[in-house]
Amino acid sequence: MLAKLINKIPRDWLVFMYMHMPFTRLKNALVYWAQHKFLVAVLGTFTNDAGEVLLLKHVYRKQPWGIPGGWMELEQPEAALRREVREETGLEVQVTSLARARFGQKPNRVDLIFTGRVIPGTFQPSSEISDICYCRVGEWPEGLPAHQKTLIQELLK
């Protein structure tokens, strides 16, 4: 609501008011409240030494299989992705590169999609992940969403 109101004020006026308003904390609060909010998700396409893709079986999804990922907390994106994989599976991963960033909705978010490799280890189920599998590109388990199949294929070309 406040964002819509503030965005009706001409940009030049906003800059002038910001430059001349004496209360720094109030200025920063108004800037924060006027901005659109979104979440940041970190996702990863990880392969093992055989080149197979790591997929996780999520207990809360209708199509349960998918690539690892989760929401960022106040941390670096790569650290967030390593933390999510460790919390959900007990596995360690090496993040090698940022492959893509995209905007999504429901909820409003920015997805940071990385590639990397799985460090050999033992899977430990969690409250979110009941199983894992490694599969070759194109040999997908039943229940992997089509958009994730396409994403994996594009990233691993």
Backbone as JSON, one array per atom type, in Angstrom:
{
  "sequence": "MLAKLINKIPRDWLVFMYMHMPFTRLKNALVYWAQHKFLVAVLGTFTNDAGEVLLLKHVYRKQPWGIPGGWMELEQPEAALRREVREETGLEVQVTSLARARFGQKPNRVDLIFTGRVIPGTFQPSSEISDICYCRVGEWPEGLPAHQKTLIQELLK",
  "N": [[0.82, -1.19, 0.0], [1.83, 1.32, 0.94], [3.95, 1.47, -0.83], [2.65, 1.8, -3.29], [1.5, 4.32, -2.92], [3.79, 5.97, -2.52], [5.06, 5.6, -4.94], [3.53, 7.16, -6.61], [4.42, 9.7, -6.3], [6.39, 12.12, -7.91], [9.59, 11.15, -9.13], [11.79, 12.92, -8.98], [11.03, 14.59, -6.87], [11.02, 12.79, -4.76], [13.76, 12.15, -4.57], [14.79, 14.68, -3.91], [13.51, 15.09, -1.41], [14.61, 12.96, 0.03], [17.32, 13.63, 0.05], [17.29, 15.92, 1.65], [15.98, 15.36, 4.02], [16.35, 15.14, 7.49], [16.42, 12.89, 9.2], [17.95, 10.03, 9.32], [17.4, 7.29, 9.97], [14.62, 7.22, 9.75], [14.34, 7.94, 7.06], [15.57, 5.71, 5.82], [13.85, 3.69, 6.69], [11.45, 4.45, 5.42], [12.22, 4.17, 2.73], [12.66, 1.39, 2.7], [10.04, 0.41, 3.32], [8.69, 1.3, 1.09], [9.53, -0.24, -0.99], [9.1, -3.07, -3.15], [8.72, -6.4, -1.98], [10.44, -9.53, -1.87], [11.27, -13.04, -1.91], [14.32, -14.95, -1.77], [15.36, -17.7, -3.49], [17.47, -20.54, -3.5], [18.76, -22.88, -5.71], [19.95, -26.02, -6.96], [21.67, -27.88, -9.46], [23.14, -30.77, -9.21], [25.77, -33.08, -9.81], [27.03, -36.45, -9.61], [30.15, -38.36, -9.43], [29.83, -40.03, -11.59], [28.43, -38.55, -13.36], [25.72, -38.44, -13.04], [22.55, -37.0, -12.12], [21.6, -35.5, -9.07], [18.59, -36.03, -7.43], [15.88, -35.15, -5.29], [13.41, -36.59, -3.17], [10.63, -35.07, -2.25], [8.54, -34.79, 0.56], [6.2, -33.32, 0.68], [5.11, -32.58, -1.76], [3.01, -32.83, -4.69], [4.07, -33.77, -7.11], [6.69, -35.43, -6.43], [9.54, -35.52, -6.88], [12.57, -33.63, -7.3], [15.04, -31.03, -7.89], [17.64, -30.11, -5.53], [17.1, -27.49, -3.13], [16.15, -24.34, -1.57], [15.1, -21.71, 0.72], [16.88, -18.67, 1.05], [18.59, -17.49, 3.91], [19.96, -14.98, 6.03], [22.63, -14.92, 4.52], [25.37, -15.9, 2.39], [24.6, -16.77, -1.02], [25.69, -19.28, -2.05], [26.48, -20.53, 0.3], [24.0, -20.79, 1.52], [22.75, -22.66, -0.16], [24.42, -24.9, 0.16], [23.94, -25.33, 2.9], [21.15, -25.89, 2.9], [21.07, -28.32, 1.41], [22.62, -29.96, 3.07], [21.08, -29.89, 5.49], [18.71, -31.1, 4.62], [19.45, -33.58, 3.53], [21.82, -34.58, 4.57], [24.01, -34.7, 2.99], [27.0, -33.38, 1.46], [27.78, -30.74, -0.77], [29.54, -29.35, -3.57], [29.49, -26.21, -4.75], [29.77, -24.93, -7.93], [29.22, -22.99, -9.94], [27.19, -20.11, -10.73], [24.41, -20.6, -12.58], [22.08, -19.5, -13.58], [19.72, -16.86, -13.1], [16.47, -16.05, -12.13], [13.19, -14.56, -12.16], [10.32, -15.25, -10.25], [6.88, -15.95, -9.43], [4.29, -16.2, -6.92], [5.27, -17.56, -4.42], [6.37, -14.08, -4.79], [9.6, -13.99, -5.98], [13.17, -14.39, -6.34], [14.99, -16.68, -8.09], [18.01, -18.27, -7.69], [20.05, -20.21, -9.5], [22.26, -22.8, -9.34], [25.12, -24.77, -10.39], [26.93, -27.79, -9.73], [28.78, -30.26, -7.85], [28.21, -33.4, -6.19], [29.55, -34.34, -3.13], [30.83, -37.44, -2.27], [28.93, -39.31, 0.05], [26.77, -40.27, 2.82], [23.32, -40.62, 2.58], [20.85, -39.11, 4.61], [17.62, -39.31, 5.64], [15.13, -36.69, 6.07], [12.7, -34.47, 7.65], [11.64, -33.28, 5.44], [12.64, -34.53, 3.14], [12.39, -37.7, 1.81], [13.77, -39.55, 0.3], [16.47, -40.08, -2.05], [17.75, -39.95, -5.41], [19.99, -40.84, -8.03], [20.25, -40.01, -11.35], [20.55, -40.5, -14.89], [20.58, -37.94, -17.4], [17.49, -37.51, -18.87], [16.54, -39.98, -18.07], [14.37, -40.05, -16.08], [12.84, -40.17, -12.79], [9.46, -41.19, -12.03], [7.27, -38.53, -11.47], [8.82, -36.23, -11.55], [8.69, -32.86, -12.15], [7.89, -31.37, -15.34], [9.01, -28.84, -15.94], [11.3, -28.87, -14.39], [12.74, -30.96, -15.52], [13.33, -29.85, -18.03], [14.86, -27.63, -17.21], [17.1, -28.89, -15.98], [18.17, -30.27, -18.21], [18.85, -28.08, -19.86], [20.81, -26.81, -18.3], [22.83, -28.71, -18.1], [23.88, -29.14, -20.61]],
  "CA": [[0.0, 0.0, 0.0], [2.72, 2.48, 1.01], [4.74, 1.49, -2.07], [1.81, 2.39, -4.35], [1.39, 5.75, -2.63], [5.08, 6.64, -2.75], [5.37, 5.55, -6.37], [2.77, 8.2, -7.3], [5.16, 10.95, -6.15], [7.44, 12.21, -8.94], [10.9, 10.66, -8.69], [12.64, 14.07, -8.62], [10.62, 15.05, -5.54], [11.49, 11.8, -3.8], [15.2, 12.33, -4.41], [14.99, 15.93, -3.18], [13.11, 14.88, -0.01], [15.58, 12.07, 0.65], [18.57, 14.36, 0.25], [17.16, 17.0, 2.62], [15.34, 14.91, 5.25], [17.44, 14.98, 8.45], [16.33, 11.7, 10.04], [18.46, 8.92, 8.51], [16.68, 6.03, 10.24], [13.28, 7.36, 9.17], [14.5, 7.87, 5.6], [15.83, 4.33, 5.42], [12.62, 2.93, 6.92], [10.51, 4.78, 4.34], [12.71, 3.52, 1.51], [12.39, -0.04, 2.85], [8.59, 0.16, 3.24], [8.19, 1.66, -0.24], [10.02, -1.2, -1.99], [8.46, -4.37, -3.26], [9.45, -7.44, -1.24], [10.48, -10.85, -2.51], [12.15, -14.02, -1.29], [15.4, -15.44, -2.64], [15.51, -19.15, -3.43], [18.69, -21.1, -4.08], [18.51, -24.21, -6.26], [21.18, -26.55, -7.54], [21.75, -29.11, -10.24], [24.4, -31.38, -8.78], [26.05, -34.39, -10.38], [28.04, -37.26, -8.92], [31.33, -38.64, -10.25], [29.4, -40.74, -12.8], [27.68, -37.62, -14.2], [24.28, -38.56, -12.79], [21.97, -35.85, -11.44], [20.98, -35.74, -7.76], [17.21, -35.6, -7.26], [15.36, -35.39, -3.95], [11.98, -36.91, -3.1], [10.03, -34.19, -1.25], [7.37, -35.43, 1.15], [5.06, -32.41, 0.69], [4.75, -32.19, -3.13], [2.24, -33.79, -5.49], [5.11, -34.36, -7.94], [7.65, -35.38, -5.32], [10.96, -35.44, -7.2], [13.04, -32.32, -7.74], [16.42, -30.68, -7.58], [17.78, -29.53, -4.2], [16.97, -26.05, -3.01], [15.45, -23.79, -0.41], [15.09, -20.26, 0.88], [18.06, -18.05, 1.66], [18.49, -16.72, 5.14], [20.93, -13.88, 5.92], [23.87, -15.63, 4.23], [25.76, -15.92, 0.99], [23.79, -17.76, -1.74], [26.32, -20.6, -2.12], [26.41, -21.09, 1.66], [22.6, -21.15, 1.74], [22.47, -23.89, -0.89], [25.12, -26.0, 0.85], [23.21, -25.56, 4.15], [19.87, -26.56, 2.6], [21.33, -29.72, 1.03], [23.1, -30.65, 4.28], [19.95, -30.04, 6.41], [17.67, -31.97, 4.07], [19.92, -34.9, 3.09], [23.07, -34.98, 5.21], [25.08, -34.71, 1.99], [27.74, -32.15, 1.19], [27.91, -30.44, -2.2], [30.45, -28.28, -3.97], [28.84, -25.31, -5.7], [30.83, -24.5, -8.84], [28.93, -21.76, -10.68], [25.81, -19.62, -10.87], [24.03, -20.91, -13.95], [20.94, -18.71, -14.03], [18.88, -16.17, -12.12], [15.17, -15.77, -12.76], [12.14, -14.05, -11.28], [9.12, -16.07, -10.22], [5.78, -15.44, -8.61], [3.53, -17.14, -6.07], [5.43, -16.18, -3.98], [7.35, -13.27, -5.52], [10.92, -14.47, -5.56], [14.26, -14.51, -7.29], [15.63, -17.99, -8.01], [19.4, -18.35, -8.09], [20.22, -21.63, -9.83], [23.68, -23.12, -9.41], [25.54, -26.13, -10.74], [28.01, -28.26, -8.88], [28.93, -31.72, -7.73], [27.94, -34.01, -4.89], [30.69, -34.98, -2.49], [30.33, -38.74, -1.82], [28.54, -39.39, 1.46], [25.61, -41.11, 3.14], [22.04, -39.91, 2.67], [20.08, -39.2, 5.85], [16.3, -38.71, 5.42], [14.73, -35.6, 6.97], [11.26, -34.25, 7.66], [11.25, -32.79, 4.12], [13.13, -35.4, 2.06], [12.3, -39.1, 2.21], [14.65, -40.4, -0.5], [17.21, -39.43, -3.13], [18.19, -40.85, -6.48], [20.89, -40.29, -9.03], [19.8, -40.53, -12.64], [21.12, -39.91, -16.1], [19.7, -36.98, -18.05], [16.48, -38.17, -19.7], [16.05, -41.19, -17.4], [13.81, -39.42, -14.89], [11.86, -40.92, -12.0], [8.07, -40.74, -12.12], [6.98, -37.47, -10.51], [9.7, -35.08, -11.7], [7.95, -31.9, -12.98], [8.43, -31.11, -16.68], [9.87, -27.65, -15.96], [12.61, -29.22, -13.82], [13.43, -31.76, -16.54], [13.84, -28.9, -19.01], [15.92, -26.86, -16.56], [18.29, -29.74, -15.84], [18.74, -30.51, -19.54], [19.47, -26.84, -20.33], [22.0, -26.49, -17.51], [23.87, -29.73, -18.24], [24.26, -29.32, -22.02]],
  "C": [[0.87, 1.26, 0.0], [3.54, 2.6, -0.27], [3.93, 2.13, -3.19], [1.68, 3.89, -4.16], [2.68, 6.5, -2.98], [5.42, 6.66, -4.24], [4.55, 6.55, -7.19], [3.46, 9.56, -7.21], [6.25, 10.99, -7.22], [8.82, 11.88, -8.37], [11.82, 11.81, -8.26], [12.31, 14.57, -7.22], [11.12, 14.08, -4.47], [12.98, 11.95, -3.53], [15.48, 13.58, -3.6], [14.65, 15.74, -1.7], [14.12, 13.98, 0.7], [16.87, 12.82, 0.98], [18.47, 15.36, 1.41], [16.45, 16.6, 3.91], [16.44, 14.6, 6.27], [17.47, 13.65, 9.19], [16.7, 10.45, 9.23], [17.68, 7.63, 8.73], [15.27, 6.07, 9.65], [13.35, 7.27, 7.66], [14.68, 6.42, 5.14], [14.61, 3.45, 5.63], [11.6, 3.19, 5.82], [10.93, 4.14, 3.02], [12.4, 2.03, 1.56], [10.9, -0.34, 2.66], [8.04, 0.42, 1.84], [8.6, 0.65, -1.31], [9.19, -2.47, -1.99], [9.33, -5.4, -2.55], [9.39, -8.75, -2.02], [11.42, -11.74, -1.72], [13.26, -14.38, -2.29], [15.53, -16.94, -2.41], [16.84, -19.53, -4.06], [18.39, -22.53, -4.49], [19.81, -24.71, -6.88], [20.97, -27.81, -8.34], [23.13, -29.68, -9.97], [24.55, -32.76, -9.4], [27.07, -35.12, -9.52], [29.2, -37.54, -9.88], [30.98, -39.37, -11.54], [28.61, -39.83, -13.74], [26.18, -37.7, -14.04], [23.8, -37.39, -11.92], [21.33, -36.28, -10.12], [19.57, -35.18, -7.76], [16.75, -35.99, -5.87], [13.87, -35.68, -4.03], [11.39, -36.12, -1.92], [8.73, -34.8, -0.74], [6.1, -34.6, 1.01], [4.58, -31.99, -0.7], [3.92, -33.27, -3.81], [3.16, -34.51, -6.48], [6.37, -34.32, -7.08], [9.11, -35.16, -5.69], [11.34, -34.05, -7.67], [14.5, -32.11, -7.37], [16.48, -30.08, -6.18], [17.61, -28.02, -4.23], [16.25, -25.63, -1.75], [15.56, -22.29, -0.38], [16.39, -19.79, 1.54], [17.68, -17.41, 2.98], [19.5, -15.58, 4.99], [22.32, -14.48, 5.75], [24.19, -15.51, 2.75], [24.96, -17.0, 0.26], [24.39, -19.17, -1.77], [26.27, -21.29, -0.76], [24.99, -21.54, 1.97], [22.27, -22.48, 1.06], [23.17, -25.08, -0.23], [24.39, -26.34, 2.15], [21.91, -26.32, 3.9], [20.09, -28.03, 2.27], [21.75, -30.53, 2.26], [21.93, -30.91, 5.25], [18.95, -31.08, 5.92], [18.13, -33.39, 3.77], [21.12, -35.43, 3.86], [24.25, -35.0, 4.26], [25.76, -33.35, 1.9], [27.84, -31.98, -0.32], [28.96, -29.35, -2.39], [29.72, -27.47, -5.04], [29.92, -24.74, -6.6], [30.5, -23.21, -9.59], [27.44, -21.4, -10.59], [25.43, -19.8, -12.33], [22.95, -19.98, -14.47], [20.3, -18.01, -12.83], [17.57, -15.85, -12.84], [14.2, -15.28, -11.7], [10.93, -14.96, -11.38], [8.08, -15.44, -9.33], [5.1, -16.58, -7.88], [4.45, -18.06, -5.3], [6.4, -15.42, -4.87], [8.73, -13.65, -5.02], [11.92, -14.32, -6.7], [14.88, -15.88, -7.05], [17.06, -17.87, -8.51], [19.71, -19.83, -8.28], [21.69, -21.89, -10.12], [23.88, -24.51, -9.98], [26.68, -26.5, -9.8], [28.06, -29.77, -8.85], [28.65, -32.16, -6.3], [29.23, -34.62, -4.37], [30.19, -36.31, -1.94], [30.07, -38.76, -0.32], [27.31, -40.26, 1.62], [24.38, -40.25, 3.3], [21.38, -40.17, 4.02], [18.72, -38.54, 5.61], [16.01, -37.62, 6.45], [13.21, -35.46, 6.94], [10.75, -33.78, 6.3], [11.57, -33.76, 2.99], [13.14, -36.84, 2.54], [13.28, -40.0, 1.47], [15.42, -39.52, -1.48], [17.43, -40.45, -4.23], [19.16, -40.09, -7.36], [20.43, -40.87, -10.36], [20.5, -39.8, -13.78], [20.09, -38.96, -16.7], [18.77, -37.73, -19.0], [15.91, -39.44, -19.1], [15.48, -40.78, -16.04], [12.9, -40.35, -14.1], [10.45, -40.36, -12.25], [7.85, -39.66, -11.06], [7.98, -36.34, -10.5], [8.98, -34.09, -12.62], [8.67, -31.6, -14.3], [9.36, -29.9, -16.69], [11.24, -27.93, -15.34], [13.41, -30.08, -14.79], [14.1, -30.83, -17.56], [15.01, -28.1, -18.44], [17.21, -27.66, -16.46], [18.97, -29.95, -17.19], [19.44, -29.26, -20.07], [20.78, -26.56, -19.6], [23.14, -27.47, -17.75], [24.26, -30.01, -19.69], [25.76, -29.27, -22.17]]
}
